[in-house]
Structures are given as C-alpha cells and as structure tokens.
Amino acid sequence: MKHADSVFEKIDLSGKWWLPEVPNHEVDGRLVGSDAEGFRLTISGSFNPEESVKTYLTGNGANSFPVIHGRTRDGIVTLLDSFWTKRSGTFSELFEYEFYANTVIKGSLLRSPDDLHFQTLQCKFSVLCDWIDTRAFDYDPENGLRQSTIKLTLPARMTVYQGNGMAIHIDHAVRGPEMRIGQNSLTVEWEPQFVVEGIEQELPWEHPTQLNHSSTIHALSQFLAVATLNPVYPFDIAGYSGQFERAISKGKTYKVPIELRRKRRVESPNYDIRSQLFSWHCIAQAPQEYFGNWFRIFRGLHSTIALFVDSVTRRHSYSPERFFNLMIALEGLHRFKYPEASRPTPEHTQRVQGIIKSVPDNCRNWLDETLAFSYEPSLRRRLKDLTKPFADLFGWLIGATGSPGQQKEWCNKITGAMADARNCIAHNLPETWADPGQRYYHFTRIAETLIAIWLMKEIGLEDQTIDDRIRKSTLTIQYRADLLEFLKAGL
C-alpha cells in the first residue's frame, strides 16, 4: 500500500483560450504547473484582437484578468486572478504572452468566482494518511506461512463534524490495485480524505461573511498542522454541484466533478510521527467533539493559530521576529481566554477620571491620551494568567524546584524575562543579555509549548493526556536539558 501526494503532480494542458467578454476571439495556448510551483499560461498572440507586436500593453493597458476561459484535451478550464508576467516577440508579427494564474478550475466555465458553489467537496491533505495510521491489510495466518489470508479492509466513512449547515466526514479514496502474479505482491494506492457536504444547501467556495468551503478547508489544514506540528497542504480538491448536473439515459443525471487547484506553500513530505503533538488515536473515540471544539475556537483564535503554525514549521530559524510573533500569539490567546481582563471596569474608569480632573488644564489632554488604554493588563500579567492553570507542567518544563512559593517565584521570573525580551524588540531597547540569540531560541520554545498546551486544552484533550503528551513529546525532550542549563546560567 502506498500513499501518493499529488500536489507535486504537474499539469500540462494545451488548447484554445479566451476572455469571457470576448468569446469569439480564441488564441492557442499552453497551461503548465503544479500546486507546488504555481501555474503559468503561455499564449500565442494576445487576448486583444486589435493588438499587434508594436502595441506595448494588452487590452488598453490591462495587465490582470479576473477570469480566463480555456478548452483543452482534458476538458474546459477556468483561470482566476491571472496577470501577465512576460511578453516576448520577434521582428515578425508573432509574439507570446505569459500569464501567472492563482487558481485553476477544471470542469467548469465560470463568469465570476462568485458562481462557484458546491454541494459536496472532497479534499486530500498531506500527513493525513500518516497521522490517521490506518491499516488497510489484515494478515491472518491459517496453517503457517504456506497458507494465510490477507484482506484489504478500509474503514467506513466517519463523521467528524456536523453543524452550521455542513457536515464533514473522513472517507477513503482507493485507486485501482496493481498485482504481480509471479511475485505474489499487491499494491494499493489510497488516501484518506475530508468530504465536506452542505446540508440542504450549496456553499460558496469563498465569501467574506458567509460560511464557505475555503475557510473550512483552511481550518482543517490548520487542525492537522497543530496536531502533527508539520507543514500541511491541501490537494486534489474536487467538488460536485447541482448546477453542473448532466443528463444520461433513462432520465438519470450525474454531477460533473470540478477540480480546483491553487498554488500553495509546499515542502517535501518528511513527516515524523514521533514529532506530532497528539495522535489520531487521542480523538478517534469521539472526533465530533474535538473537531466541534476546533471550529468553535478557530475564528476567535485564528491569528494565534496561524502564528503558532508558522513558528513550528520554521524549526531551523530562531530569529527575534519569530519570538516576537509568538508573544503576539500569546497576547491574542489571553484576550480569547480572559476577555474580561481587557475591558475597563467602573472602578478603573472612576480612578482615571479623578486623576485627570486633578491636574492642570494644559495637561489634561496629554494625560487623557496617555491613560486611554491603562486598563489593559501588561504582558507580564497575561503570561502569569496563562501559566497558572498548568503550574505543575509549566514548572516542570522550566525546572522550578523547592517550596511552592519558590516554584511560583521562579515561574514569575521566567515569564517576566520573556516580557522583557519582547519589550526590547518592540521598543528598540538595548539587550541586557550577552547572547540575545540564545535567549530568543529558548524563549521561542517555551512560548511554543505554552501555546500547544492551551490549544490541546481548547480542542478538548484531558489534562492528564496533555501532561503526558508534553512530557513525552520530542517538542520538549529534545531541548529541555539545554533549556534548563540555559536558565540556570542566569537570566
């Protein structure tokens, strides 16, 4: 059994291309690329029928095109958000244009991105197969090695989320098996995939306010990135919509699949199951609960999750900016968990008003602006609040020992040092540490671990499970000894 990530699979489509507003003017062209490299269309001539080799720009100065249509040997194609990158010509009347296309849709001609709606959307993800770790073959020996039974058994569809007008399932797509009779071998190419279905409605691919497929796919991608601590990219996105039904014999119809490709930030698959934050088996018994919690918090923690994922996928870079971004992520996490801390209380408002009234008139405007956000807790306070619910685990991570009071004092000292380091970057203050890079390295790992603890908690994992995952994860095992040595050397 093998798992094939087709995000690196290249497309090469030659045919006729035209603009929707000029359907009678078709030009020869070739579309090549992949999800990993992007997509480029090269056409012979111009989309403007009046343009010649002496004309400088296409379409009266236009260099971008919201929609381009094409007819190729593999069917009809729509390109979205395209712009031309290069024009080449000769002394003759022949010249070429090269366009970069952000999105490729195979199977439909759209007048606008708003026309793209799906009833069902299938999407495969890198690392999903390894993360689920499902065994497709069962080996059942009967009479020793000479007689045995090998069965191909794929799990049934599993619903992981249902609500807000959609349902999300995990299904398994299997391609044709290959058999080698002489060598007694069987190869099956398969992948688990997410299937998103609109409940009694079709959902748009993208919409600024309404529920849409694009944000759902992004949320699923970020869920896997958090679980595996690895880069994740979606691929082989195919949708089915009632608006593209075609009739067949005896009054029956079938829905034509629409394949959607977009350029993605892709790294070669190199997933190590030992480096994951939590496994599929941690949530397999009740996936709807965990995915439901994820979709509940995703909108409110969108920025925090994005900054966390960006950090863990850049493991070999420990710049001040990476640490600074994680401090922003922690501040956003605190606002999500403790919103009341960032709201002015009546007592605080009365104190500020009393102070402003007591100063001379010429100082009131300045003082009013200075105290405008004085009710906001400091970063030190935010970090203390975030570490308190996990005092034992956080204390273990940073090596807090002694009496409870001494352990608390050490935790406060570490969070205070992290706040000081952030302030040095934010306010361009001189560094007090002899080797600031080393401090950013270790504080980055502490911040990542703290965010990981909270995300697991919000997803719904039990405290004991969180404790075990952090203490046994390579996220901490590989660097905790160096971290404790650094901290003991003095802050």
C-alpha positions in Angstrom: 0.0 0.0 0.0 1.4 3.4 -0.9 0.3 7.0 -0.2 0.7 9.4 -3.2 0.7 13.1 -2.6 -0.3 14.5 -6.0 0.4 18.1 -5.0 3.7 17.8 -6.9 1.9 16.3 -10.0 2.3 18.6 -13.0 -0.5 19.6 -15.3 0.2 20.3 -19.0 -2.9 21.5 -20.9 -2.8 22.8 -24.5 -5.8 24.2 -26.2 -7.8 27.4 -27.0 -8.0 30.3 -24.6 -10.2 33.4 -24.5 -11.7 36.1 -22.3 -15.4 35.7 -21.3 -16.2 39.2 -22.6 -14.6 38.4 -26.0 -15.8 34.8 -26.6 -15.3 34.9 -30.3 -11.5 35.6 -30.1 -9.6 32.4 -29.2 -5.9 32.0 -29.1 -3.7 29.0 -28.9 -2.0 28.5 -25.5 -0.5 26.0 -23.0 -1.0 25.8 -19.3 1.7 24.2 -17.2 2.5 23.9 -13.5 1.5 22.3 -10.2 0.2 23.1 -6.8 3.7 23.4 -5.6 5.1 25.5 -8.4 2.1 27.6 -9.4 0.5 27.8 -12.9 1.6 29.6 -16.0 -0.3 30.1 -19.2 1.6 31.0 -22.4 -0.5 32.1 -25.4 0.5 32.8 -29.0 -0.8 36.3 -29.7 -3.0 38.4 -27.5 -6.4 38.4 -25.9 -6.9 41.8 -27.6 -7.8 41.1 -31.3 -6.6 44.6 -32.2 -3.1 44.2 -30.6 0.0 43.8 -32.8 3.6 43.3 -32.0 4.1 47.1 -31.9 1.5 47.5 -29.1 3.0 47.8 -25.7 0.3 46.5 -23.4 -2.7 44.2 -23.8 -6.3 45.4 -23.5 -5.7 49.1 -23.5 -3.2 48.9 -20.6 -4.8 46.0 -18.7 -2.3 43.6 -17.1 -4.6 41.5 -14.9 -7.6 39.4 -15.8 -10.1 38.2 -13.2 -11.3 35.3 -15.4 -9.8 33.4 -18.4 -11.5 30.5 -20.1 -9.9 27.6 -21.9 -10.8 24.4 -23.9 -8.2 21.7 -23.7 -8.0 18.0 -24.4 -8.8 17.3 -20.8 -11.9 19.5 -20.8 -12.9 23.0 -20.1 -10.8 25.2 -17.7 -11.3 28.5 -15.8 -8.3 30.5 -14.6 -9.0 33.1 -11.8 -6.9 36.1 -10.7 -4.4 35.9 -13.5 -1.9 38.6 -14.6 0.7 38.7 -17.3 4.4 38.5 -16.4 6.2 38.5 -19.7 5.8 39.4 -23.3 8.2 38.2 -26.0 8.2 39.0 -29.7 10.2 38.8 -32.8 10.7 41.0 -35.9 7.8 39.2 -37.4 4.2 39.6 -36.4 4.4 36.6 -33.9 4.6 37.2 -30.2 3.7 35.5 -26.9 2.3 36.4 -23.5 3.0 34.6 -20.3 0.4 34.7 -17.5 0.5 33.6 -13.9 -2.8 32.1 -12.7 -3.6 32.0 -9.0 -6.4 29.4 -9.3 -7.1 26.7 -11.8 -10.6 25.2 -12.0 -11.1 22.2 -14.3 -14.6 21.1 -15.3 -16.5 24.4 -15.5 -16.5 27.8 -17.2 -17.3 30.5 -14.6 -18.1 34.1 -15.3 -17.1 35.1 -11.8 -15.6 33.4 -8.6 -19.0 34.1 -7.0 -20.5 31.5 -9.3 -18.5 28.7 -7.7 -20.8 26.7 -5.3 -20.5 23.1 -4.1 -22.9 20.7 -2.5 -20.0 18.2 -1.9 -16.3 19.0 -1.7 -13.5 16.4 -1.4 -10.0 17.4 -0.3 -6.9 15.4 0.5 -4.2 16.6 2.8 -0.6 15.8 3.3 0.3 13.9 6.5 -3.4 12.9 6.9 -2.6 9.3 5.9 0.4 9.0 8.3 -1.5 10.8 11.1 -4.5 8.5 11.0 -2.2 5.5 10.5 -4.9 3.2 9.3 -4.0 -0.4 8.4 -5.5 -1.4 5.1 -4.3 -5.0 5.1 -5.1 -7.6 7.8 -2.9 -10.6 7.9 -4.5 -13.8 9.2 -2.2 -16.9 9.2 -4.1 -20.2 8.9 -1.6 -23.0 8.6 1.8 -21.4 9.0 3.4 -19.4 6.2 2.2 -21.6 3.4 -1.5 -20.9 3.9 -2.6 -17.4 5.0 -5.3 -14.9 4.3 -4.6 -11.2 3.5 -7.7 -9.0 3.5 -8.0 -5.4 2.2 -10.2 -3.7 4.8 -10.7 0.0 4.7 -12.6 1.8 7.4 -16.1 3.1 6.8 -16.9 6.8 6.4 -16.7 8.6 9.7 -18.4 11.9 10.5 -16.1 14.3 12.4 -18.3 17.4 12.4 -21.9 18.4 11.8 -23.4 21.8 12.3 -23.7 25.3 10.9 -25.2 24.0 7.7 -22.5 21.5 6.9 -21.2 18.0 7.7 -17.5 16.9 7.5 -16.6 13.3 7.0 -13.3 11.3 6.7 -13.6 8.9 3.8 -11.0 6.8 1.9 -10.3 7.1 -1.8 -8.8 4.0 -3.4 -7.3 3.8 -6.8 -7.0 0.6 -8.8 -4.8 -2.1 -7.3 -1.8 -3.5 -9.1 -1.0 -7.2 -8.9 2.2 -9.0 -9.7 1.3 -12.6 -10.2 4.8 -14.0 -10.3 5.9 -12.2 -7.2 2.7 -12.5 -5.2 2.5 -8.8 -4.4 -0.4 -6.4 -4.3 -0.1 -2.6 -4.3 -3.0 -0.3 -3.5 -2.8 3.4 -3.9 -5.1 5.1 -1.4 -5.6 8.2 0.7 -7.9 9.3 3.4 -9.7 12.5 2.6 -12.1 15.0 4.1 -15.5 15.3 2.5 -17.4 18.5 3.2 -21.1 18.5 2.5 -23.6 21.3 2.6 -26.8 20.3 4.5 -29.8 21.1 2.3 -27.8 23.9 0.6 -24.8 24.6 -1.6 -22.0 26.5 -0.1 -19.8 29.1 -1.9 -16.1 28.5 -2.3 -15.3 31.9 -0.9 -17.4 34.6 0.8 -16.3 37.4 3.1 -19.0 36.8 5.7 -21.0 33.7 4.9 -20.0 30.1 5.7 -17.8 28.9 2.8 -15.6 26.0 1.7 -12.4 27.9 1.5 -12.3 28.8 5.2 -13.4 25.3 6.1 -10.5 23.7 4.2 -8.2 26.2 5.8 -9.5 25.3 9.3 -9.0 21.6 8.7 -5.5 22.3 7.3 -4.6 24.2 10.5 -6.0 21.5 12.7 -3.7 18.9 11.1 -0.7 21.3 11.3 -1.3 21.7 15.1 -1.8 18.0 15.6 1.3 17.0 13.7 3.5 20.1 14.1 4.3 19.8 10.4 3.5 21.8 7.3 0.2 20.7 5.8 -1.1 21.4 2.3 -4.5 20.5 0.8 -4.6 19.0 -2.7 -6.8 17.2 -5.1 -9.8 19.4 -4.3 -12.8 18.3 -6.3 -16.4 19.5 -5.8 -19.8 18.4 -7.0 -22.7 20.8 -7.6 -26.3 20.5 -8.8 -25.7 23.4 -11.1 -23.4 21.2 -13.3 -25.6 18.1 -13.5 -25.7 16.3 -16.8 -28.4 14.0 -18.1 -27.7 10.4 -19.0 -30.0 7.7 -20.3 -33.5 6.9 -18.9 -33.9 10.3 -17.2 -30.9 9.9 -14.9 -28.4 12.6 -14.2 -24.9 12.7 -12.8 -22.9 15.6 -11.3 -19.7 16.6 -13.1 -16.7 16.9 -10.7 -15.0 20.3 -10.7 -11.3 20.1 -9.8 -9.8 23.1 -8.0 -6.0 23.8 -7.9 -4.2 26.7 -6.2 -0.5 27.4 -5.6 0.4 26.5 -2.1 3.5 26.9 0.1 4.7 23.4 -0.1 7.6 21.5 1.5 8.6 18.0 0.5 6.8 15.4 2.7 9.1 14.4 5.6 6.6 13.6 8.4 8.0 12.0 11.5 5.2 10.5 13.6 7.2 10.9 16.7 7.2 14.6 16.5 3.4 15.0 16.5 1.7 16.9 19.3 -1.2 14.5 19.6 -2.2 11.4 17.5 -5.5 10.5 15.8 -6.0 7.8 18.4 -6.3 10.5 21.1 -9.5 11.7 19.5 -10.7 8.7 17.5 -13.3 7.7 20.0 -15.3 11.0 19.8 -14.0 13.0 16.8 -17.1 15.1 16.5 -16.4 16.6 20.0 -12.8 17.6 19.2 -13.5 18.9 15.7 -16.6 20.7 17.1 -14.4 22.4 19.7 -11.9 23.3 17.0 -14.5 25.0 14.8 -15.8 26.8 17.9 -12.5 28.4 18.7 -10.9 28.7 15.3 -12.4 32.1 14.4 -11.5 33.7 17.7 -8.0 32.2 17.8 -7.3 32.4 14.0 -4.3 34.8 14.4 -2.8 32.9 17.4 -3.1 29.5 15.5 -1.6 31.0 12.3 1.4 32.4 14.2 1.9 29.2 16.1 1.8 27.1 12.9 4.2 29.5 11.2 6.6 29.1 14.0 6.6 25.3 14.3 7.1 24.9 10.6 10.2 27.1 10.7 12.1 24.9 13.2 15.5 25.9 11.9 15.0 29.6 12.2 15.3 31.3 15.6 15.1 35.0 14.8 13.9 37.7 17.1 10.8 38.1 14.8 9.7 34.5 15.3 9.8 35.0 19.1 8.1 38.4 18.8 5.3 36.8 16.7 4.7 34.2 19.4 4.4 36.9 22.0 1.7 38.4 19.9 0.1 35.0 19.6 0.1 34.6 23.4 -1.4 38.0 23.9 -4.2 37.0 21.5 -4.7 33.8 23.4 -5.0 35.7 26.6 -7.6 38.0 25.2 -9.6 35.0 24.0 -9.5 33.2 27.3 -9.7 36.2 29.6 -11.7 38.8 27.7 -12.8 40.5 30.9 -9.2 41.4 31.7 -9.1 43.7 28.6 -12.3 45.6 29.5 -12.3 48.8 31.6 -14.1 48.3 34.9 -16.2 51.1 36.5 -13.7 51.4 39.3 -10.8 51.9 36.9 -12.7 54.5 34.9 -13.5 56.5 38.0 -9.9 56.5 39.1 -8.7 57.7 35.7 -11.3 60.5 35.6 -10.4 61.5 39.1 -6.7 61.7 38.2 -7.4 63.8 35.0 -9.6 66.3 36.9 -6.8 66.8 39.5 -4.2 68.0 37.0 -3.9 71.5 35.4 -6.0 72.1 32.3 -3.0 72.2 30.0 -2.0 68.7 31.0 -5.5 67.0 30.7 -5.4 66.2 27.0 -2.0 64.7 27.2 -2.8 62.6 30.3 -6.1 61.5 28.8 -4.3 60.1 25.8 -1.6 58.5 28.0 -4.2 56.7 30.2 -6.5 55.7 27.4 -5.5 52.0 27.5 -4.3 51.8 31.1 -6.9 49.2 31.9 -5.1 46.7 29.6 -3.1 44.1 31.6 0.7 44.1 31.0 2.3 41.2 29.1 3.7 40.0 32.4 0.2 39.7 33.8 -1.0 37.9 30.7 1.8 35.4 30.8 1.2 34.7 34.5 -2.5 34.1 33.8 -1.7 31.7 31.0 0.7 29.6 33.1 -1.4 29.4 36.3 -3.8 26.7 35.1 -0.8 24.5 34.2 1.5 25.4 37.0 2.9 21.9 37.6 3.5 21.2 33.9 5.0 24.7 33.2 7.1 24.4 36.4 8.5 21.0 35.2 9.3 22.5 31.8 11.4 25.3 33.2 12.9 23.4 36.1 11.0 25.1 39.0 12.0 23.4 42.3 11.8 23.9 46.0 8.7 25.0 48.0 5.5 26.1 46.3 6.5 29.7 46.9 9.9 29.2 45.4 8.4 27.4 42.3 5.9 30.3 41.8 8.7 32.9 42.1 10.8 31.0 39.5 7.9 30.8 37.1 7.2 34.5 37.5 10.9 35.3 36.9 10.8 33.3 33.6 7.6 34.9 32.3 9.0 38.3 33.4 12.2 37.7 31.4 10.1 36.8 28.4 8.2 40.0 28.7 11.4 42.0 29.0 12.8 40.3 25.9 9.7 41.2 23.9 9.9 44.8 25.1 13.5 45.0 23.9 12.3 44.1 20.4 9.1 46.1 20.4 10.7 49.4 21.8 14.2 49.0 20.3 15.8 48.9 23.8 19.4 47.7 24.3 19.8 44.0 25.0 20.9 43.2 28.6 21.8 39.6 27.7 25.3 38.8 26.4 23.9 36.4 23.7 20.4 37.6 22.8 20.1 34.9 20.0 20.4 32.1 22.6 17.7 33.8 24.7 15.3 34.1 21.8 16.0 30.4 20.9 14.9 29.1 24.3 12.1 31.6 24.9 10.7 30.7 21.5 10.5 27.0 22.5 8.8 27.9 25.9 6.3 30.1 24.1 5.5 27.3 21.5 5.0 24.8 24.3 2.7 27.1 26.2 0.5 27.7 23.1 0.5 24.0 22.3 -0.8 23.2 25.9 -3.6 25.7 25.6 -4.6 24.5 22.1 -4.8 20.9 23.2 -6.9 22.1 26.2 -9.3 24.0 23.9 -9.6 21.1 21.5 -10.9 19.0 24.4 -8.0 16.8 25.5 -7.9 15.8 29.2 -5.3 17.4 31.5 -3.6 14.1 32.1 -3.3 13.5 28.3 -1.9 17.0 27.8 0.6 16.4 30.6 1.7 13.1 29.1 2.0 14.4 25.5 4.1 17.4 26.6 6.5 15.4 28.9 7.0 12.7 26.3 6.9 14.7 23.1 10.0 15.5 21.1 8.8 19.1 21.3 10.3 19.1 24.8 12.5 16.0 25.1 15.0 17.3 22.5 15.6 20.7 24.1 14.6 20.6 27.7 18.0 19.7 29.0 19.6 22.6 27.1 16.8 24.9 28.3 17.4 24.1 32.0 21.1 24.6 31.6 20.5 28.0 30.0 18.0 29.1 32.6 20.3 28.0 35.5 23.1 30.1 34.0 21.1 33.2 34.8 18.7 35.5 33.1 
